[in-house]
Amino acid sequence: MSMNCVICKTGTTQKGLTHSLFDRNGSFVIVKEIPAQICMQCGEAYFDEHTTEEIYNLTNDILNNGAELEIVRMKAA
């Protein structure tokens, strides 16, 4: 499902994979290979509700276990 980008206003999105950095109080989690709708103009990534919940749970578990830096890949659905 393609959509118009709300950031650049000129691009449209396409299904793809991206990565993102999350930090909490100086601790960092890099999540790689996140499924997203990605703007072909500016690169902004949009996550659906299910993916957002997965990212939240994954990063929260890692940070709550005391990690200062962790790099993980999303598991294929």
C-alpha positions in Angstrom: 0.0 0.0 0.0 1.7 3.2 -1.2 1.1 6.5 0.5 2.1 10.1 0.1 4.9 11.2 2.5 3.8 13.6 5.2 7.4 14.8 5.7 8.5 15.9 2.2 5.0 16.1 0.7 6.3 15.1 -2.7 7.4 11.5 -2.4 5.4 8.3 -2.3 6.3 5.2 -0.2 7.3 1.8 -1.2 7.6 -1.4 0.8 11.2 -2.1 2.0 13.5 -2.6 4.9 15.2 0.0 7.1 17.1 0.4 10.3 16.6 2.7 13.3 18.5 3.8 16.4 16.7 4.0 19.7 18.1 5.5 22.9 17.1 5.7 26.5 19.3 7.5 29.1 22.5 7.0 27.1 21.8 3.3 26.2 21.3 2.5 22.6 19.6 -0.2 20.5 20.1 -0.4 16.7 17.3 -2.4 15.1 18.1 -3.6 11.5 15.9 -4.9 8.7 12.7 -3.4 10.0 9.8 -3.8 7.5 8.5 -0.3 6.6 6.9 1.9 4.0 9.8 4.1 2.8 9.5 7.4 1.0 11.4 7.2 -2.3 12.0 10.9 -2.2 13.4 11.7 1.3 13.8 8.2 2.9 11.4 8.7 5.7 10.2 5.3 7.1 6.7 4.5 8.3 6.0 1.5 10.5 2.6 -0.2 10.8 1.0 -0.7 14.3 2.2 -4.3 14.6 5.8 -3.5 13.7 5.8 -0.5 16.0 4.6 -2.8 18.9 7.3 -5.4 18.0 10.0 -2.7 18.0 8.8 -1.3 21.3 8.8 -4.7 23.0 12.2 -5.7 21.6 14.0 -2.5 22.6 12.2 -2.3 25.9 13.3 -5.8 26.9 16.9 -5.2 25.8 17.2 -1.9 27.7 15.5 -3.2 30.8 18.1 -6.0 30.9 20.8 -3.3 31.2 22.3 -3.3 27.7 24.3 -0.1 26.9 24.6 -0.9 23.2 23.0 -3.7 21.3 22.4 -4.3 17.6 19.6 -6.7 16.6 17.7 -7.7 13.5 13.9 -7.9 13.3 12.8 -11.5 12.9 11.0 -12.3 9.7 7.2 -12.5 10.2 
